[in-house]
Amino acid sequence: MVLLLFVDLDPDLAALGPLGGFFALRTTGAPSPPPPTLAHVYGNASAHTDEHAVLDVRVRKVADALRAPETRIAVSVAQQGLAARLWSVALGCAALYEQVPDLDPRLLRWDPAGSAPDDLWLSAVRPLPATARTLTDLVLHGHLQPLANTLHARYRVAEGLLWGNAASALAGAARQVDGWARARGRTRAGGRARDLAAELLAHPLLAGTGTLTGTAFRRRSCCLYYRVPGGGVCGDCCFPRPPCSSPGVTSG
């Protein structure tokens, strides 16, 4: 007899909790007044006349926490953190439930002043099939493409860096799910996360951002974290060691 461990989406998405903070998604308890939806964030972030834009709040918070010497470093780290949250929720649900909740930006609220991992609330749990096409529509097209557009327009951060961050976040989420699943004998769940990640990384928006070998990913761009005081290179960085901060060296 084969024991199937997949269950329907529950209203609290409780199965995500054991995977860690990047995977857990709140479905109740949003503060009052509620934080903005991500649809609002993407729709207003390119308005340079708005000194209180939501993304500015997040970028300033990250910059202060890291003591970042350049705004684009904080932008990069903030974007990668949000990308990691979105991929983690989607892949975690796909692996453990074989369904994913509708992550429409109009349903997701985000507190830009919250701590890391990013505080997210989903206002309704609407199940969708856990296919690569669904995750492409929900995360790549629904979130990361408008997010990259607004960050590039507002802060002039290189698009290649932003897509490298998105790919790195996807690979990292898949690696976490796979490791968690292997430790618990959930080989089917881990395999599903790996397969989805490989298919998603072949999408035109992510293809060419790096090389995936098993669950290891080596990107072709740098997130700029090495420029943070005391920072170094990430495990999937294109640089084996922090490059010299000299004119001729590029990292975005």
C-alpha positions as CSV (number, residue, x, y, z in Angstrom):
1,M,0.0,0.0,0.0
2,V,1.3,3.5,-0.9
3,L,0.8,6.1,1.7
4,L,0.1,9.5,0.2
5,L,1.3,12.4,2.5
6,F,-0.1,15.2,0.5
7,V,-3.2,17.0,1.8
8,D,-5.4,19.8,0.6
9,L,-4.5,23.4,1.4
10,D,-5.6,24.2,4.9
11,P,-6.8,27.8,5.8
12,D,-3.6,28.4,7.9
13,L,-1.1,26.7,5.5
14,A,0.1,25.0,8.7
15,A,2.4,22.5,6.9
16,L,4.7,25.4,5.9
17,G,5.7,26.3,9.4
18,P,8.2,23.5,10.0
19,L,10.1,24.6,6.9
20,G,11.2,27.8,8.6
21,G,10.4,31.5,8.6
22,F,10.9,32.1,4.9
23,F,8.1,29.6,4.2
24,A,5.4,30.4,6.7
25,L,2.7,32.6,5.5
26,R,0.1,34.4,7.6
27,T,-3.5,34.1,6.6
28,T,-4.9,35.9,9.6
29,G,-3.9,38.6,12.1
30,A,-3.0,41.5,9.8
31,P,-2.5,44.7,11.8
32,S,-4.9,47.6,11.7
33,P,-4.6,49.6,9.6
34,P,-3.6,46.8,7.2
35,P,-0.3,47.2,5.4
36,P,-0.4,47.8,1.6
37,T,-0.9,45.1,-0.9
38,L,2.0,44.2,-3.2
39,A,-0.2,45.3,-6.1
40,H,-0.1,48.8,-4.6
41,V,3.7,48.5,-4.1
42,Y,4.3,47.6,-7.7
43,G,1.9,50.1,-9.1
44,N,3.4,53.1,-7.2
45,A,7.1,52.4,-6.7
46,S,8.3,54.2,-9.9
47,A,6.7,57.5,-8.8
48,H,9.9,59.5,-8.1
49,T,7.9,62.4,-6.7
50,D,6.5,60.2,-3.8
51,E,9.0,60.6,-1.0
52,H,7.2,58.1,1.1
53,A,6.9,55.3,-1.4
54,V,6.5,51.9,0.2
55,L,9.6,50.5,-1.3
56,D,11.7,53.4,0.0
57,V,10.7,52.4,3.5
58,R,12.0,48.9,3.0
59,V,15.2,50.0,1.3
60,R,16.0,52.5,4.1
61,K,15.3,49.8,6.7
62,V,17.7,47.4,5.0
63,A,20.3,50.0,4.4
64,D,20.3,51.0,8.0
65,A,20.4,47.4,9.2
66,L,23.4,46.6,6.9
67,R,25.1,50.0,7.1
68,A,25.1,49.8,3.4
69,P,27.4,52.4,1.7
70,E,25.3,52.4,-1.5
71,T,21.5,52.5,-2.0
72,R,21.7,49.8,-4.7
73,I,23.1,47.3,-2.2
74,A,20.1,47.7,0.0
75,V,17.8,47.5,-3.0
76,S,19.4,44.3,-4.1
77,V,19.2,42.7,-0.6
78,A,15.6,43.8,-0.1
79,Q,14.5,42.4,-3.5
80,Q,16.2,39.1,-2.9
81,G,14.6,38.8,0.5
82,L,11.1,39.3,-0.9
83,A,11.8,37.0,-3.9
84,A,13.0,34.3,-1.4
85,R,9.7,34.6,0.6
86,L,7.6,34.3,-2.5
87,W,9.5,31.3,-4.0
88,S,9.6,29.6,-0.6
89,V,5.8,29.8,-0.1
90,A,5.1,28.6,-3.6
91,L,7.6,25.8,-3.7
92,G,6.8,24.7,-0.1
93,C,3.1,24.4,-0.9
94,A,3.8,22.7,-4.2
95,A,6.0,20.1,-2.5
96,L,3.9,19.5,0.6
97,Y,0.3,20.0,-0.6
98,E,0.7,19.5,-4.4
99,Q,-1.4,22.7,-4.6
100,V,-0.4,26.3,-4.3
101,P,-2.5,29.3,-3.0
102,D,-3.3,32.1,-5.3
103,L,-0.6,34.6,-4.7
104,D,-2.1,37.4,-6.6
105,P,-0.5,40.7,-5.6
106,R,-3.9,42.0,-4.7
107,L,-4.3,39.3,-2.1
108,L,-0.9,39.6,-0.5
109,R,-0.2,42.4,2.1
110,W,3.4,43.3,3.0
111,D,4.8,45.3,5.9
112,P,7.9,47.1,4.5
113,A,8.9,48.2,8.0
114,G,8.8,44.6,9.4
115,S,11.7,42.4,10.3
116,A,13.3,39.8,8.1
117,P,12.0,37.5,6.7
118,D,9.5,39.8,5.1
119,D,6.1,40.0,6.9
120,L,3.4,38.8,4.4
121,W,-0.3,38.2,4.9
122,L,-2.6,36.3,2.4
123,S,-6.2,37.5,2.6
124,A,-7.7,34.4,1.0
125,V,-6.5,30.8,0.4
126,R,-7.6,29.9,-3.1
127,P,-6.0,26.6,-4.3
128,L,-4.4,26.3,-7.7
129,P,-2.6,23.4,-9.4
130,A,1.1,23.1,-8.4
131,T,2.5,23.2,-11.9
132,A,5.5,25.1,-13.3
133,R,3.1,27.2,-15.4
134,T,1.1,28.2,-12.3
135,L,4.3,29.2,-10.4
136,T,5.5,31.1,-13.5
137,D,2.2,33.1,-13.6
138,L,2.0,33.6,-9.9
139,V,5.6,34.5,-8.9
140,L,7.6,35.3,-12.0
141,H,4.9,37.3,-13.9
142,G,2.7,38.3,-11.0
143,H,5.5,39.6,-8.7
144,L,9.1,39.4,-9.8
145,Q,8.7,41.0,-13.2
146,P,6.8,44.1,-11.9
147,L,9.1,44.3,-8.9
148,A,12.2,44.3,-11.2
149,N,10.6,46.9,-13.4
150,T,9.8,49.2,-10.5
151,L,13.2,48.8,-8.8
152,H,15.1,49.4,-12.1
153,A,13.0,52.5,-12.8
154,R,13.2,53.9,-9.3
155,Y,16.7,53.0,-8.3
156,R,18.5,52.2,-11.6
157,V,19.6,48.8,-10.4
158,A,20.8,46.6,-13.2
159,E,18.1,44.2,-14.4
160,G,20.6,41.4,-14.7
161,L,21.5,41.7,-11.0
162,L,17.8,41.6,-10.1
163,W,17.1,38.5,-12.2
164,G,20.2,36.8,-10.8
165,N,18.8,37.5,-7.3
166,A,15.4,36.0,-8.3
167,A,17.1,32.8,-9.6
168,S,19.3,32.5,-6.6
169,A,16.3,32.9,-4.3
170,L,14.5,30.1,-6.2
171,A,17.4,27.7,-6.1
172,G,17.8,28.4,-2.4
173,A,14.2,27.7,-1.6
174,A,14.3,24.4,-3.6
175,R,17.5,23.4,-1.7
176,Q,15.9,24.1,1.6
177,V,12.7,22.1,0.8
178,D,14.8,19.2,-0.6
179,G,17.1,19.1,2.5
180,W,14.1,19.2,4.8
181,A,12.3,16.5,2.9
182,R,15.3,14.2,2.6
183,A,15.8,14.3,6.4
184,R,12.3,13.1,6.9
185,G,12.1,10.5,4.2
186,R,9.8,12.7,2.1
187,T,11.6,12.0,-1.2
188,R,8.6,12.7,-3.3
189,A,8.2,16.2,-1.9
190,G,11.9,16.9,-2.3
191,G,11.9,15.7,-5.9
192,R,8.9,17.8,-6.7
193,A,10.7,20.9,-5.5
194,R,13.8,20.1,-7.4
195,D,11.9,19.4,-10.6
196,L,9.9,22.6,-10.4
197,A,13.0,24.7,-9.7
198,A,14.8,23.2,-12.7
199,E,11.9,23.9,-15.0
200,L,11.4,27.4,-13.7
201,L,15.1,28.2,-14.1
202,A,14.8,27.4,-17.8
203,H,12.2,30.1,-18.2
204,P,13.5,33.0,-20.5
205,L,13.5,35.5,-17.6
206,L,15.8,33.2,-15.6
207,A,17.7,31.2,-18.2
208,G,21.3,32.3,-18.3
209,T,21.4,33.7,-14.8
210,G,23.4,30.7,-13.5
211,T,24.1,27.0,-13.6
212,L,22.1,24.5,-11.6
213,T,23.9,21.2,-10.7
214,G,21.6,19.0,-8.6
215,T,20.5,21.4,-5.9
216,A,23.7,23.6,-6.2
217,F,23.4,26.9,-8.1
218,R,26.2,29.1,-9.3
219,R,25.0,32.5,-10.5
220,R,26.6,34.7,-13.1
221,S,26.0,38.0,-11.3
222,C,26.6,39.3,-7.8
223,C,24.1,40.6,-5.3
224,L,26.6,43.2,-4.0
225,Y,26.5,41.9,-0.4
226,Y,30.3,41.8,-0.4
227,R,30.2,45.6,-0.4
228,V,28.5,45.7,3.1
229,P,30.9,46.3,6.0
230,G,32.1,42.9,7.1
231,G,30.2,41.2,4.3
232,G,31.6,38.5,2.1
233,V,30.5,36.5,-1.0
234,C,27.4,34.3,-0.9
235,G,27.6,30.6,-1.5
236,D,26.4,30.8,-5.0
237,C,28.2,34.0,-6.0
238,C,30.1,34.3,-9.3
239,F,33.1,35.5,-7.3
240,P,35.2,33.0,-5.4
241,R,36.2,35.8,-3.0
242,P,35.2,39.4,-2.6
243,P,36.6,41.4,-5.6
244,C,38.6,44.5,-5.2
245,S,36.5,47.7,-5.1
246,S,38.4,49.2,-7.9
247,P,37.3,51.1,-11.1
248,G,37.4,48.3,-13.7
249,V,35.7,45.7,-11.5
250,T,32.0,45.2,-12.2
251,S,29.7,43.1,-10.1
252,G,26.1,43.9,-11.2
